[in-house]
Amino acid sequence: MIRSLLALAVFSVPASAQTHVEVVPVPVFPSPVSAAAGAALRSLPSAASPLGVSLPISLSPVSVRLVPSVRPVALARAGALGSSERGLLSRIVAWNFDWDDNIFFMPTKIVLANTRGGAPREVTTGDYAKIRGLLGKPGEWEPYAVDQDSFKYFGGKYFLQHIREAVASGDTSWQGPSWKAFVEACSRPETARWTTIITARSASPEDMAAGLRYLQELGYLKYLPPLENLYGVGDK
């Protein structure tokens, strides 16, 4: 979908959303960004910035490391954007979300192999994030390791199924720290259009869309991101 990165904007989300992407590519500019605007992008905050994060940017070729933040940054602060560019940026809102443990707490389990021939052990994605560095080391997790079957439940066919299971719990524990921001992003057609979801699951855009439509049918979401804005990193 994004053919070139012509501008960048940083948006604010709850600090608890540790992996929520904050640097959002904005792929629409009616005319090339001025040389001054390019210089402004290259000079945006370093590790000493008020955000307290590193924001390395290179425009030749464009590469951006996406980092979390808790406050917005205006490109116009650099004082080098033309009036038309500032005006366009002020009208663009784009959102970029990670799915697991950010938008949604899925019941999907990671299956850890037992290297000693014992039974495998299933853990949630949240638990895995805590113990992954302990696998194979002396202690409770020494016999366990990740193998080719560990992520077998992360295929696209499970995406809708696990959303159904989570919602069927009857409470809102499945709503992640970025859920409210995601609902807001989908509250209007013009913002839903610029909302992107990225997941490490091997889910196709169609698989993800099916899950989102289910949430829409239940009244949780008003509008949905377009199919081309749904990215399963593991999708082949």
N, C-alpha and C positions, 0 to 999 in steps of 0.2 A: 504493500500500500504506500509506504513512504519511499518516494524515489530519491529525495534529497533532503537534507536537514538545512533549512534556510534560516531558522531562528530557534532560540531556546527560551523556555520560560520555566520558572520554578514555582510550585504551588505548595501551600501549607496543608498538612494533615496532622491527625493526632500523633503525639510523640510516641505512643505505644505501638504504632504501626512500623515496626523496626525495618521491615523490608519493603515498605511502600515506596515505589519509585517517585522521586520528586522532580527530576529533571525531565521535562516532557518535550519530545520533538514536535515542532509545529510545522507541518509540511506545506503551508499555504502562504505565499507572498506573491502579490501581483507583479512585482518587479524584483530584480536582483537586490540583495542586501548591499547597502553602500559599503565602500571600503572602511569608512569610519565605524559603521555598525560591526563589521568584521573585527576591527581592532578592539571594539568594546567587548565583543564576545571573548576574544582571546585574553582580555585583561580582567575577566570576571574573577570572583573571589578565589583566593588560594587557601592554604591551610590556616592562614591568619585572618580569614574573613569573619564577619560577625556571625555567620552560620556555624562556625566551628567545624566545618568540614572542608575537605579538599574537593575542588571542582575543576579538574584538569580538562581543558578543551583545546582541540586542535582542529582547524578548519581545512587543512590540506594534507590528506583527506580528512573529512569530518569524522571525529571519534569522540564519544562522550562516555565517561564513567558515571553511571546513574547512582546517586547517593541519596540517603534520607536527609530531611531537614525538618525544622519545625516552624520556620518563618519564611514568608515569600521574599523573593528578590526581584526587583524591577530592573530590566536591562537599561531603561532610560536613565538609571542612576549614574551610569558611566558617562552620561552627558554627550554621547556621540551618535544617538539615533536621530534620524530626521523626523519631522513632525508627522509625516504620513506613516512611517514605520511605527512610531509610538502609538498613533491612533489605531492602527491595525492590531497591534499587540494588545491594546486595552480591550478589544472586542473578542479576542480569542481565549477560550477556556478549553484546555485539554487535560485529560486525566489518563494515567497509566497505572494499572493495578496488578499486583501479584495475587493469585487466587488462594492457594493453601495457606491457612493460618493468618491470612490478612483480610481478604474479603470473607472467607468462609472456613470454618473448622469442619473438615470432612472426616467421616468415620473410617476412611481408608487406612488399612494397616500395612506397615512394612514388615516383610517376613525375613527374619534373620536366620541364616543357616547355622546349625550347630556343627562345628568342625570336628567334634568328638563322636559324632554318630548319634547323638541324642536328638530329641524332638526340636524342631525349629521354634522360634519365639516371635510372636507378633507384637509390634509396638506402634503407637500412633506417631504421626509426623512430628508432633510436639515433643514426645518423649525421645524420638530419634535424634532430634536436634541437640538434646541434652547429653545423650550417651554415645553418640557416634565416635567421639574421640577416645572412648573407653573400650571399644571393641578390640578384642585380641590382647588386651592388657590384663595383668593380674587383677583378680577381683571377680565380681559377679558377671561381668560381660566378657571375660576372657575366652570362653568357648564359642563365641558368636562372631559371625562375619556376614558381610553383604555378598550375595552371589547373583547369578543371572535370574533367579526367581524372586529376588527380594522385592521388586517393584511390579510384580505381576498384576496387582490390583489397581495399578495406575493407568491401565489402558483405557481408551475412550469409552468402551462399552460399560464401564463402571461409573462414569461421570454422573449421568442422570440418576442411576440407581442409588449412589451414595448421597446425592442431594436429597432424594426422596426419603432415605433412611434418617438423615439428620433432621429434616423438617418434621418428620413423623414423631420425633421425640416429644413434641408438644410444648417445648420451651424455646428460648432464644439463644441457648448456649452455642448454637452453630454459627451465630453471627460474630465475625471476627472484628478486630479493632478498626478495620477500614470499611466495615459494612455500611455505616451511616454515610460516609463519604461516597461510597459506590452508589447508594440509593439516590443521593443528591445528584450525582453525575448522570444518572439515568432518569431524572425527573423531568427533563425537557428534551425534545428531539434534537435541538441544536447542540446540546452537551453530550447526549448519548452518542451522537455521530462522531465525536472526538474522544470517546472513551475506549481505551485499549485494555485488554486482559492478557497477561502473559502467565503461563504455567509450565512447570517442568514436566507435567504429565504428558503421556503420549496420546493426547486427545486431539482429534481433528477439530477444525472450526465448527463442523456440523454437530459433533458430539457436545461441544461446549454450548452451542446455541440451543440444543435440546434442553440442557439443564437450565439455561437462563429463561427459556420460554416457560418452563414449569414454574419457576419462581414468579414470572410475570402473570401466569394464569391464577396463581394464588394471591395476587395483588401486592406482592412485595416490591415489584419493579414496574414502573410505568412505561418506559421505553427501553429498547435494547441496543447495544452497540452493533454495528454492521458486522457481517460475517468476516470480512477481511480484517477486522480489528481484533480477532480472537486468535491467539498464538499458542499452540502447544509445542513447546521446545522439542519434546520427544516425538512429535508426530512425524511420520515418514510417508 
